[in-house]
Amino acid sequence: MKRPLLLIAIILAGLLLLVGGYRYLVREVETPPAHRAVSGLQAAVVIDELPGHLVAIRAANLNDALAALGYVHGLRNGWPLLLWRQAALGRQAEWFGALPVPLDSLIHALLVPEQARAAYEHLPQHTQALLDGYARGLQTALQERAVRLRDELTLLQIPVAPWEPWHSLAVERLLALLMLPDTLDAALPELSALRAWLHLYGFRHSLAWVRPTPDGARLLFMRYVYGDLALPFFQEVLITLPDDTLRLVTVPGTLLFPAGQTNRQAWYLLPRVQPPTLEVRPRNALALQSIYARFRLPDGDERLLRRELADDALVLTEVAPDTVRLLRWVGLAPVSDLPAWLALLTDSVAAFRLFAGDGLLLTDESYRLLGQPPVVEPLGEGVLIGQTDWHRWIARRLRTLPPSTTPPDDAVSTWAQEQLAALLPALDTLAPPDSLTREAYTLLRNWNAAYDAASIGATIFDHWLFRYRQRGGTSALRELPDSLRIIHARLLAATFREAVDTLAHRLGPDLNLWRWERTHPRRLAFPIWSHLPDLPAATRYAPLVLPGEGHPSTIRWGYSPLLQERPAPAFWEGWTIAPGTSFYARRLWPEVDRFLARYRLSARVTATALQGTAPLRTLRLTPR
């Protein structure tokens, strides 16, 4: 009896030693030195790593602070920003072979690298200096052993090229390209493929609102929806300067600050771009210029791309022997919104050219709209802005809720309530042919219009309505003449049975398995691994599947089949209250390198305050 116990003890001790040794080696490899010299700094900068993946920077001036921001971006987000840069430069084929050649062709056709480099040359000298400092900080981080030995770079055997200042403008331009409206997908079919490849899309579901709190202050709530990316899209940073404190939501690899706060104001900008236009013009009426681009594959093969330009327009296709379709977009010109992003840090305003610049600005005294958001809904003494009609329903729900000092975590849909009131009477005379349909009907009748994780009625309702709309149904039954109303009532009954049969075939006859969290899970994917499944560590970087909840029509965000588009479960949320200095962030950050990370990842997202607390680790950057 003693020998088996001794053997078990030896095995356990060996496992502990292996785990401990592994953690030690990982810590030695991944931890950068506490001090690092960065060229161009005017004074020392202190970087504190805070709980919840937040970062605090203390600097003597904005130039040094942005250099430290570049270092933080490179150190904490090295893999995603390098991937975005490679995509923005149209050089993914160098890393991944022939598969992304159409994506690189799109980038070169839209002149992304060329115009990003030209945009840098057009920037004012003081703006160039800030971008130069950011690039030096980022490049310093990319030289760290901790970054070069990141698992993704090691597994894919990717070299890390130097980061030039204009590369950040190329990534800015890439993000603007990904935010182009879906209506362009027919004219630019590679654009949808690029979004799927990078897992960045669905930006139009982002929104923000301002509402009063019970004590008379104002709460600004912000949400960004950005596809199904499992990697972090934002980095929250607290920057302390001698004359100001900045709380910023930043995009790694860029100097974009889509949301943030100074001592005097807070802002939120919708992820929208200046809309492009499509034109059909006779070829002989245009002064066309042919431009060529060449890029190389890993095997040494080269691809040559030819495109035609007419001043500020790109020729997309030939629609007739002497007629072409043109794309006109400000992104085809050498422009950058860097001056506008930097202006937000100094409480001033500069015009956006590439992005739309629509959003909300909150001060201690009041709030005001920025630009012209597509959706503007009054909320009493507040307002909601968004981009889709779903956001109008969220505003209706907000009007029924009392003021609070935190954003409501609410899954009740006023849209579903109204649809149920209009459509359910058509089922009241339904004589269900089987017990399963009768049980589904009873559950739907008793549903409270809440898209909670455990809701079964939500699953039945959305699949029923999806089927009904596929067959040409309308929810405005009361407005139809009697003859059409009868026809649609029959259609409602038929599609209800179809929806139940489909769910039973897909999920089984047990309705307890039809929970919303199971039928609409949040599926987050890792770029490249999701398209090249034969890569090393495919299991580690397999998609993460989390229980689903929420709906496009509810305050709690979630996906629905009614959207008829690619699910976009990845989101970031935050809020701040004015007057005051509070700023909270809430998002998923899967850490696949942690021990049992997949099993420790929670579907519920907790909020973290962006404020100075006891740091987990402190780094110091000094002038070189």
C-alpha positions as CSV (number, residue, x, y, z in Angstrom):
1,M,0.0,0.0,0.0
2,K,2.9,2.3,0.8
3,R,4.5,1.9,-2.6
4,P,1.6,3.1,-4.7
5,L,1.2,6.1,-2.4
6,L,4.9,6.8,-2.7
7,L,4.7,6.5,-6.5
8,I,1.7,8.9,-6.6
9,A,3.6,11.4,-4.4
10,I,6.7,11.3,-6.7
11,I,4.5,11.8,-9.8
12,L,2.7,14.8,-8.2
13,A,6.1,16.3,-7.1
14,G,7.4,15.9,-10.6
15,L,4.3,17.6,-12.1
16,L,4.7,20.5,-9.6
17,L,8.3,20.9,-10.5
18,L,7.5,20.9,-14.2
19,V,4.8,23.4,-13.8
20,G,7.0,25.6,-11.5
21,G,9.9,25.3,-13.9
22,Y,7.7,26.2,-16.9
23,R,6.2,29.2,-15.1
24,Y,9.7,30.3,-14.2
25,L,11.0,30.0,-17.7
26,V,7.9,31.8,-19.1
27,R,8.4,34.5,-16.5
28,E,12.1,34.9,-17.5
29,V,11.3,35.0,-21.2
30,E,8.2,37.2,-21.1
31,T,9.1,39.7,-18.4
32,P,11.0,42.8,-19.8
33,P,13.6,44.6,-17.8
34,A,12.4,47.1,-15.2
35,H,14.4,49.9,-17.0
36,R,14.7,50.6,-20.6
37,A,16.3,53.4,-22.5
38,V,14.3,55.0,-25.3
39,S,15.8,57.5,-27.7
40,G,14.1,60.9,-28.0
41,L,12.7,61.0,-24.4
42,Q,13.1,64.3,-22.7
43,A,12.6,62.9,-19.2
44,A,12.1,59.6,-17.4
45,V,8.6,58.0,-17.7
46,V,7.1,55.5,-15.3
47,I,4.7,52.8,-16.5
48,D,2.6,50.9,-14.0
49,E,0.8,47.7,-15.0
50,L,-2.5,47.7,-13.1
51,P,-5.0,44.9,-12.4
52,G,-7.4,44.1,-15.2
53,H,-4.9,44.7,-18.0
54,L,-5.0,48.4,-17.5
55,V,-1.8,50.6,-17.7
56,A,-0.9,53.9,-16.0
57,I,1.8,56.2,-17.5
58,R,3.4,59.1,-15.6
59,A,5.2,61.5,-17.9
60,A,6.5,65.1,-17.9
61,N,5.0,66.0,-21.2
62,L,2.7,64.6,-23.9
63,N,5.6,63.7,-26.3
64,D,7.1,61.4,-23.7
65,A,3.7,60.0,-22.7
66,L,2.9,59.0,-26.3
67,A,6.4,57.4,-26.7
68,A,5.5,55.4,-23.6
69,L,2.1,54.5,-25.1
70,G,3.9,53.1,-28.1
71,Y,6.1,51.0,-25.8
72,V,3.0,49.7,-23.9
73,H,1.2,48.9,-27.2
74,G,4.2,46.9,-28.5
75,L,4.8,45.1,-25.2
76,R,1.1,44.2,-24.4
77,N,-0.4,44.0,-27.9
78,G,2.6,43.1,-30.1
79,W,1.0,40.3,-32.1
80,P,-2.3,41.9,-33.1
81,L,-0.7,45.2,-34.1
82,L,1.9,43.4,-36.2
83,L,-0.8,41.5,-37.9
84,W,-2.8,44.6,-38.6
85,R,0.3,46.3,-40.0
86,Q,1.1,43.4,-42.3
87,A,-2.5,43.6,-43.5
88,A,-2.4,47.4,-43.9
89,L,0.8,47.2,-46.0
90,G,-0.6,44.5,-48.3
91,R,2.1,42.0,-47.3
92,Q,0.2,39.1,-45.7
93,A,1.2,36.8,-48.6
94,E,4.8,37.0,-47.3
95,W,3.7,35.4,-44.1
96,F,0.9,33.1,-45.0
97,G,1.3,32.2,-48.7
98,A,-1.2,32.5,-51.5
99,L,-4.4,32.4,-49.5
100,P,-4.4,36.2,-48.6
101,V,-3.3,37.3,-52.1
102,P,-6.8,38.7,-52.9
103,L,-6.7,40.7,-49.6
104,D,-3.3,42.1,-50.4
105,S,-4.5,43.0,-53.9
106,L,-7.4,44.9,-52.3
107,I,-5.0,46.9,-50.1
108,H,-2.8,47.9,-53.0
109,A,-5.8,48.6,-55.2
110,L,-7.0,51.1,-52.6
111,L,-3.5,52.7,-52.3
112,V,-3.4,52.1,-48.5
113,P,0.4,51.9,-48.1
114,E,1.2,54.6,-50.6
115,Q,-1.3,57.1,-49.3
116,A,-0.4,56.4,-45.7
117,R,3.2,57.2,-46.4
118,A,2.2,60.4,-48.3
119,A,-0.2,61.4,-45.5
120,Y,2.7,61.3,-43.1
121,E,4.6,63.7,-45.3
122,H,1.6,66.1,-45.3
123,L,1.4,66.3,-41.5
124,P,2.5,69.4,-39.6
125,Q,6.0,69.1,-38.2
126,H,4.9,69.0,-34.5
127,T,2.4,66.3,-35.3
128,Q,5.1,64.3,-37.1
129,A,7.2,64.6,-33.9
130,L,4.5,63.1,-31.8
131,L,4.1,60.2,-34.2
132,D,7.8,59.7,-34.4
133,G,8.1,59.5,-30.6
134,Y,5.2,56.9,-30.5
135,A,7.0,54.9,-33.2
136,R,10.3,54.9,-31.3
137,G,8.6,53.7,-28.2
138,L,6.8,50.9,-30.1
139,Q,10.0,49.9,-31.9
140,T,11.8,49.7,-28.6
141,A,9.1,47.2,-27.4
142,L,9.3,45.2,-30.5
143,Q,13.0,44.7,-29.8
144,E,12.3,43.2,-26.4
145,R,13.0,39.4,-26.1
146,A,9.5,39.1,-24.4
147,V,7.9,40.3,-27.7
148,R,10.1,38.5,-30.2
149,L,9.5,35.2,-28.3
150,R,5.7,35.6,-28.2
151,D,4.1,32.3,-28.9
152,E,2.3,33.5,-32.1
153,L,5.5,34.9,-33.6
154,T,7.5,31.8,-32.7
155,L,4.9,29.3,-33.9
156,L,4.5,31.1,-37.2
157,Q,8.2,31.9,-37.5
158,I,7.5,35.5,-38.3
159,P,10.3,38.1,-38.3
160,V,9.7,41.5,-36.7
161,A,10.5,44.3,-39.1
162,P,11.2,47.9,-37.8
163,W,8.1,50.0,-37.1
164,E,8.2,53.2,-39.2
165,P,6.1,56.3,-38.1
166,W,3.8,56.1,-41.2
167,H,2.9,52.5,-40.4
168,S,0.5,53.8,-37.7
169,L,-1.3,55.8,-40.4
170,A,-1.5,52.6,-42.6
171,V,-3.2,50.8,-39.7
172,E,-5.5,53.8,-39.2
173,R,-6.4,53.6,-42.9
174,L,-7.0,49.8,-42.6
175,L,-9.5,50.3,-39.8
176,A,-11.3,53.0,-41.8
177,L,-11.5,50.5,-44.7
178,L,-13.0,47.8,-42.5
179,M,-15.6,50.3,-41.3
180,L,-16.9,51.0,-44.9
181,P,-20.6,50.2,-45.2
182,D,-21.6,46.7,-46.1
183,T,-23.4,48.1,-49.1
184,L,-20.0,48.2,-50.8
185,D,-19.5,44.5,-50.5
186,A,-20.9,43.8,-53.9
187,A,-18.6,46.3,-55.5
188,L,-15.6,45.2,-53.4
189,P,-16.1,41.5,-52.7
190,E,-12.7,41.2,-51.1
191,L,-13.6,43.6,-48.4
192,S,-16.0,41.1,-46.7
193,A,-13.2,38.5,-47.0
194,L,-10.8,40.9,-45.3
195,R,-13.2,41.5,-42.4
196,A,-13.6,37.8,-41.9
197,W,-9.9,37.1,-42.1
198,L,-9.1,39.7,-39.4
199,H,-12.4,39.0,-37.5
200,L,-13.1,42.8,-37.4
201,Y,-16.6,43.9,-38.5
202,G,-20.0,44.8,-37.1
203,F,-18.9,48.3,-36.0
204,R,-22.3,49.7,-36.9
205,H,-23.8,48.1,-33.8
206,S,-21.8,50.4,-31.5
207,L,-23.7,53.1,-29.6
208,A,-23.5,55.5,-26.7
209,W,-25.9,57.5,-24.5
210,V,-26.0,60.2,-21.9
211,R,-28.5,60.0,-19.0
212,P,-28.8,61.9,-15.7
213,T,-27.9,60.2,-12.5
214,P,-30.0,60.4,-9.3
215,D,-27.7,63.0,-7.8
216,G,-27.9,65.3,-10.9
217,A,-24.7,64.3,-12.6
218,R,-24.6,62.8,-16.1
219,L,-23.5,59.3,-17.0
220,L,-21.9,58.7,-20.5
221,F,-22.2,55.0,-21.5
222,M,-20.1,53.8,-24.5
223,R,-20.1,50.5,-26.4
224,Y,-18.0,49.3,-29.3
225,V,-18.9,46.2,-31.2
226,Y,-16.0,44.8,-33.3
227,G,-16.7,41.4,-34.7
228,D,-15.6,38.0,-33.3
229,L,-12.0,38.8,-32.5
230,A,-10.6,36.9,-29.5
231,L,-7.7,39.2,-29.2
232,P,-8.0,42.6,-27.4
233,F,-8.9,45.4,-29.8
234,F,-8.4,48.2,-27.3
235,Q,-5.9,49.1,-24.6
236,E,-7.1,51.4,-21.8
237,V,-4.4,53.8,-20.5
238,L,-4.3,56.3,-17.7
239,I,-1.8,59.1,-18.5
240,T,-0.8,61.5,-15.8
241,L,0.7,64.8,-17.0
242,P,1.8,67.9,-14.9
243,D,-1.3,69.8,-16.0
244,D,-3.9,67.1,-16.9
245,T,-4.9,63.5,-16.5
246,L,-6.0,61.5,-19.5
247,R,-8.0,58.3,-19.4
248,L,-7.9,56.9,-22.9
249,V,-9.3,54.0,-24.9
250,T,-6.6,53.4,-27.5
251,V,-6.2,51.2,-30.5
252,P,-2.7,49.4,-30.5
253,G,-0.5,50.4,-33.3
254,T,-2.1,53.8,-33.7
255,L,-2.8,57.1,-32.1
256,L,-6.5,56.7,-32.3
257,F,-8.5,57.6,-29.1
258,P,-12.1,56.7,-30.0
259,A,-13.2,57.3,-26.4
260,G,-11.5,59.1,-23.5
261,Q,-11.5,61.7,-20.8
262,T,-9.5,64.7,-19.7
263,N,-9.9,66.8,-16.6
264,R,-12.5,68.9,-18.5
265,Q,-14.4,66.7,-20.9
266,A,-15.1,63.1,-22.0
267,W,-15.9,61.9,-25.5
268,Y,-17.1,59.0,-27.5
269,L,-16.8,58.7,-31.3
270,L,-18.9,56.2,-33.4
271,P,-16.8,53.9,-35.6
272,R,-17.9,55.4,-38.9
273,V,-16.1,56.7,-41.9
274,Q,-16.8,59.3,-44.5
275,P,-19.1,57.5,-47.0
276,P,-17.8,56.6,-50.4
277,T,-19.8,56.9,-53.6
278,L,-20.0,54.7,-56.7
279,E,-20.3,56.3,-60.2
280,V,-20.7,55.0,-63.7
281,R,-18.8,57.1,-66.2
282,P,-17.7,56.9,-69.9
283,R,-14.1,55.8,-70.1
284,N,-13.2,58.4,-72.8
285,A,-14.4,61.2,-70.4
286,L,-11.8,60.3,-67.8
287,A,-8.1,61.0,-67.6
288,L,-7.1,57.5,-66.5
289,Q,-3.7,56.6,-65.1
290,S,-2.4,53.1,-64.8
291,I,-0.4,52.2,-61.6
292,Y,1.3,48.9,-60.8
293,A,2.1,47.1,-57.6
294,R,4.3,44.1,-57.1
295,F,4.4,41.8,-54.1
296,R,6.3,38.6,-53.4
297,L,5.1,35.2,-52.1
298,P,7.2,33.2,-49.6
299,D,8.2,30.7,-52.4
300,G,9.7,33.6,-54.4
301,D,6.9,33.9,-56.8
302,E,5.8,37.5,-57.6
303,R,2.3,38.9,-58.3
304,L,1.8,42.1,-60.4
305,L,-1.3,44.2,-59.8
306,R,-2.5,46.9,-62.2
307,R,-5.2,49.4,-61.3
308,E,-6.5,52.5,-63.0
309,L,-7.1,55.9,-61.3
310,A,-9.0,58.9,-62.4
311,D,-7.8,61.7,-60.1
312,D,-9.4,60.9,-56.7
313,A,-11.4,57.9,-58.0
314,L,-10.5,54.2,-58.5
315,V,-11.8,52.2,-61.5
316,L,-13.5,49.1,-60.1
317,T,-14.9,47.3,-63.1
318,E,-15.9,47.6,-66.8
319,V,-19.7,47.7,-67.0
320,A,-19.5,48.1,-70.8
321,P,-16.8,48.3,-73.5
322,D,-16.5,52.1,-73.0
323,T,-18.0,52.5,-69.5
324,V,-16.5,52.0,-66.1
325,R,-17.6,52.0,-62.5
326,L,-15.7,54.3,-60.2
327,L,-15.2,54.4,-56.4
328,R,-14.8,57.8,-54.9
329,W,-13.6,57.9,-51.3
330,V,-11.5,60.3,-49.3
331,G,-9.4,57.3,-48.3
332,L,-7.9,57.3,-51.7
333,A,-6.2,60.7,-51.0
334,P,-3.2,61.2,-48.7
335,V,-5.2,62.2,-45.6
336,S,-5.0,61.3,-41.9
337,D,-7.2,62.1,-38.9
338,L,-4.2,62.2,-36.5
339,P,-4.6,66.0,-35.9
340,A,-8.2,65.4,-34.9
341,W,-7.4,62.6,-32.6
342,L,-4.6,64.6,-30.9
343,A,-6.9,67.6,-30.6
344,L,-9.2,65.6,-28.3
345,L,-6.3,65.4,-25.8
346,T,-6.1,69.2,-25.5
347,D,-9.8,69.9,-25.3
348,S,-9.8,71.4,-28.8
349,V,-11.6,70.4,-32.0
350,A,-10.2,69.6,-35.4
351,A,-12.1,68.4,-38.4
352,F,-12.1,64.6,-39.2
353,R,-11.6,63.7,-42.9
354,L,-11.1,60.0,-43.0
355,F,-13.5,59.1,-40.2
356,A,-17.0,60.7,-39.8
357,G,-16.3,62.3,-36.4
358,D,-19.8,61.6,-35.1
359,G,-20.2,61.2,-31.4
360,L,-20.9,62.7,-28.0
361,L,-18.9,65.2,-25.9
362,L,-19.6,65.4,-22.2
363,T,-18.5,68.3,-19.9
364,D,-19.3,69.1,-16.3
365,E,-22.0,71.6,-17.5
366,S,-23.7,69.8,-20.4
367,Y,-23.3,67.5,-23.4
368,R,-23.4,68.0,-27.1
369,L,-23.5,66.0,-30.3
370,L,-20.4,65.7,-32.5
371,G,-21.1,65.6,-36.2
372,Q,-24.3,64.0,-37.4
373,P,-24.9,60.5,-36.0
374,P,-27.3,58.4,-38.1
375,V,-29.5,57.7,-35.0
376,V,-30.2,60.4,-32.4
377,E,-32.9,59.5,-29.8
378,P,-33.8,61.9,-26.9
379,L,-33.8,60.4,-23.4
380,G,-35.4,63.2,-21.4
381,E,-32.4,65.2,-20.3
382,G,-30.1,62.9,-22.2
383,V,-29.6,61.4,-25.6
384,L,-28.7,58.1,-27.3
385,I,-26.7,57.9,-30.6
386,G,-26.2,54.9,-32.8
387,Q,-26.3,53.6,-36.4
388,T,-29.2,51.1,-36.7
389,D,-32.9,51.1,-36.1
390,W,-32.3,48.5,-33.3
391,H,-30.8,51.4,-31.3
392,R,-34.2,53.2,-31.3
393,W,-35.7,50.3,-29.5
394,I,-32.9,50.5,-26.9
395,A,-33.7,54.1,-26.4
396,R,-37.4,53.3,-25.8
397,R,-36.4,50.8,-23.1
398,L,-34.0,53.3,-21.5
399,R,-36.9,55.8,-21.2
400,T,-38.7,53.3,-18.9
401,L,-35.8,52.8,-16.5
402,P,-35.0,55.0,-13.6
403,P,-31.7,57.0,-13.4
404,S,-28.8,55.2,-11.9
405,T,-25.1,55.7,-11.3
406,T,-24.2,52.6,-13.4
407,P,-25.5,51.5,-16.8
408,P,-28.4,49.1,-16.5
409,D,-27.6,45.5,-17.3
410,D,-31.0,44.8,-18.9
411,A,-32.0,42.1,-21.4
412,V,-35.7,43.1,-21.8
413,S,-36.6,44.0,-25.4
414,T,-39.4,46.6,-26.1
415,W,-39.1,45.5,-29.7
416,A,-40.0,41.9,-28.8
417,Q,-42.8,43.1,-26.5
418,E,-44.4,45.0,-29.4
419,Q,-43.9,42.2,-31.9
420,L,-45.4,39.6,-29.5
421,A,-48.5,41.8,-29.0
422,A,-49.0,42.0,-32.8
423,L,-48.2,38.4,-33.8
424,L,-49.3,36.2,-30.9
425,P,-53.0,36.6,-31.4
426,A,-52.6,34.9,-34.7
427,L,-51.5,31.7,-32.8
428,D,-54.3,31.8,-30.3
429,T,-56.6,29.7,-32.5
430,L,-53.7,27.4,-33.4
431,A,-54.5,23.7,-32.8
432,P,-51.0,22.3,-32.4
433,P,-50.8,18.9,-34.0
434,D,-48.3,17.5,-31.4
435,S,-47.3,18.0,-27.8
436,L,-43.9,19.6,-28.7
437,T,-45.6,22.4,-30.6
438,R,-48.1,22.9,-27.8
439,E,-45.3,23.1,-25.3
440,A,-43.3,25.6,-27.4
441,Y,-46.5,27.7,-27.8
442,T,-47.1,27.8,-24.1
443,L,-43.5,28.8,-23.4
444,L,-43.7,31.6,-25.9
445,R,-47.0,32.8,-24.4
446,N,-45.4,33.0,-21.0
447,W,-42.1,34.6,-22.2
448,N,-41.3,38.0,-20.6
449,A,-39.5,39.4,-23.7
450,A,-36.1,39.1,-21.9
451,Y,-33.1,37.7,-23.8
452,D,-31.5,36.2,-20.7
453,A,-29.1,33.3,-21.1
454,A,-31.6,30.8,-19.8
455,S,-34.5,32.1,-21.9
456,I,-36.2,29.4,-24.1
457,G,-38.9,31.7,-25.3
458,A,-36.3,34.0,-26.9
459,T,-35.0,31.1,-29.0
460,I,-38.5,30.1,-30.1
461,F,-39.5,33.7,-30.9
462,D,-36.5,34.7,-33.0
463,H,-36.4,31.5,-35.0
464,W,-40.1,31.8,-35.6
465,L,-39.9,35.4,-36.7
466,F,-36.8,34.6,-38.8
467,R,-38.8,31.9,-40.7
468,Y,-41.8,34.2,-41.0
469,R,-39.8,37.1,-42.5
470,Q,-38.1,34.7,-44.9
471,R,-41.5,33.9,-46.3
472,G,-42.5,37.6,-46.7
473,G,-44.2,38.1,-43.4
474,T,-44.9,41.5,-41.8
475,S,-45.5,42.5,-38.2
476,A,-48.0,45.3,-39.1
477,L,-51.0,42.9,-39.2
478,R,-53.4,45.5,-37.8
479,E,-52.8,47.7,-40.8
480,L,-53.6,45.0,-43.3
481,P,-57.0,44.4,-44.9
482,D,-59.0,41.4,-43.5
483,S,-58.1,39.2,-46.5
484,L,-54.4,39.7,-46.2
485,R,-54.6,39.5,-42.4
486,I,-56.0,36.0,-42.7
487,I,-53.3,34.9,-45.1
488,H,-50.6,36.2,-42.8
489,A,-52.2,34.6,-39.8
490,R,-52.0,31.2,-41.6
491,L,-48.4,32.0,-42.6
492,L,-47.6,32.7,-38.9
493,A,-49.0,29.4,-37.8
494,A,-47.2,27.5,-40.6
495,T,-43.8,29.2,-39.9
496,F,-44.2,28.6,-36.1
497,R,-44.5,24.9,-36.7
498,E,-41.5,25.1,-39.1
499,A,-39.4,26.9,-36.5
500,V,-40.3,24.3,-33.8
501,D,-39.5,21.4,-36.2
502,T,-36.1,23.0,-37.1
503,L,-35.2,23.6,-33.5
504,A,-36.2,20.0,-32.6
505,H,-34.1,18.6,-35.4
506,R,-31.1,20.8,-34.5
507,L,-31.2,20.7,-30.7
508,G,-33.4,17.7,-29.8
509,P,-37.0,17.4,-28.5
510,D,-36.1,18.5,-25.0
511,L,-37.1,22.2,-24.8
512,N,-34.8,22.6,-21.8
513,L,-31.9,22.5,-24.3
514,W,-33.3,25.4,-26.3
515,R,-31.9,28.0,-24.0
516,W,-30.7,31.2,-25.7
517,E,-27.2,30.8,-24.3
518,R,-26.9,27.5,-26.2
519,T,-28.6,28.4,-29.4
520,H,-26.7,31.7,-29.8
521,P,-23.3,31.3,-28.1
522,R,-20.6,33.9,-28.3
523,R,-17.9,32.5,-30.5
524,L,-14.6,34.3,-30.5
525,A,-11.9,33.4,-33.0
526,F,-8.1,33.9,-33.2
527,P,-6.9,35.4,-36.5
528,I,-5.0,33.2,-38.9
529,W,-5.6,30.0,-36.9
530,S,-9.3,30.1,-37.8
531,H,-8.4,30.1,-41.5
532,L,-5.3,27.9,-41.5
533,P,-6.3,25.0,-39.2
534,D,-3.1,23.0,-39.9
535,L,-0.9,25.6,-38.1
536,P,0.9,24.6,-34.9
537,A,-1.0,25.0,-31.6
538,A,-4.3,24.7,-33.4
539,T,-6.0,23.4,-30.2
540,R,-4.7,26.3,-28.1
541,Y,-6.0,28.9,-30.6
542,A,-9.2,27.1,-31.5
543,P,-12.3,29.4,-31.2
544,L,-13.6,30.2,-27.8
545,V,-17.3,29.4,-27.3
546,L,-19.1,31.2,-24.4
547,P,-22.7,31.2,-23.4
548,G,-24.8,33.8,-25.3
549,E,-27.1,36.4,-23.9
550,G,-28.6,39.8,-25.0
551,H,-30.0,40.9,-28.3
552,P,-29.6,43.7,-30.9
553,S,-32.7,45.3,-29.4
554,T,-31.7,45.1,-25.8
555,I,-29.4,47.2,-23.6
556,R,-27.3,44.0,-23.1
557,W,-25.7,43.4,-26.5
558,G,-26.1,40.0,-28.2
559,Y,-26.6,38.5,-31.6
560,S,-29.8,37.4,-33.3
561,P,-30.4,35.3,-36.5
562,L,-32.7,38.2,-37.6
563,L,-29.6,40.3,-38.4
564,Q,-28.9,37.9,-41.3
565,E,-25.2,38.8,-41.0
566,R,-22.1,37.4,-39.5
567,P,-22.3,37.2,-35.6
568,A,-20.4,39.9,-33.8
569,P,-20.1,38.9,-30.2
570,A,-16.8,40.9,-29.4
571,F,-17.5,44.2,-27.7
572,W,-16.0,46.8,-25.3
573,E,-18.1,48.8,-22.9
574,G,-17.2,51.7,-20.6
575,W,-18.8,54.6,-18.8
576,T,-17.9,57.8,-17.0
577,I,-19.8,60.3,-14.9
578,A,-19.5,64.1,-15.1
579,P,-18.6,66.0,-13.0
580,G,-16.0,63.6,-11.7
581,T,-13.0,61.6,-12.8
582,S,-14.3,58.1,-12.8
583,F,-13.9,55.9,-15.9
584,Y,-14.8,52.3,-16.1
585,A,-14.0,49.7,-18.7
586,R,-15.7,46.3,-19.3
587,R,-14.6,43.7,-21.9
588,L,-13.5,40.2,-22.5
589,W,-9.8,39.5,-22.7
590,P,-9.2,35.7,-23.2
591,E,-5.7,34.8,-22.1
592,V,-5.0,31.5,-23.7
593,D,-1.5,31.2,-22.2
594,R,-2.8,31.0,-18.7
595,F,-3.1,27.6,-17.0
596,L,-6.6,26.1,-17.8
597,A,-7.5,29.5,-19.4
598,R,-10.4,28.1,-21.5
599,Y,-12.0,26.7,-18.4
600,R,-11.4,29.8,-16.2
601,L,-12.8,32.3,-18.8
602,S,-16.1,33.7,-17.5
603,A,-19.0,34.7,-19.8
604,R,-19.8,37.6,-17.4
605,V,-17.7,40.7,-18.0
606,T,-16.7,42.7,-14.9
607,A,-16.0,46.4,-14.8
608,T,-12.6,47.8,-13.9
609,A,-11.9,51.4,-12.8
610,L,-9.2,53.2,-14.8
611,Q,-7.5,54.8,-11.9
612,G,-4.2,54.7,-10.1
613,T,-4.0,51.7,-7.8
614,A,-1.2,49.5,-6.4
615,P,0.6,48.3,-9.5
616,L,1.4,44.7,-10.3
617,R,4.7,45.8,-11.8
618,T,6.5,49.1,-12.6
619,L,8.6,49.8,-15.6
620,R,10.8,52.9,-16.2
621,L,11.7,54.4,-19.5
622,T,14.7,56.7,-19.5
623,P,16.2,59.0,-22.2
624,R,18.9,57.4,-24.3
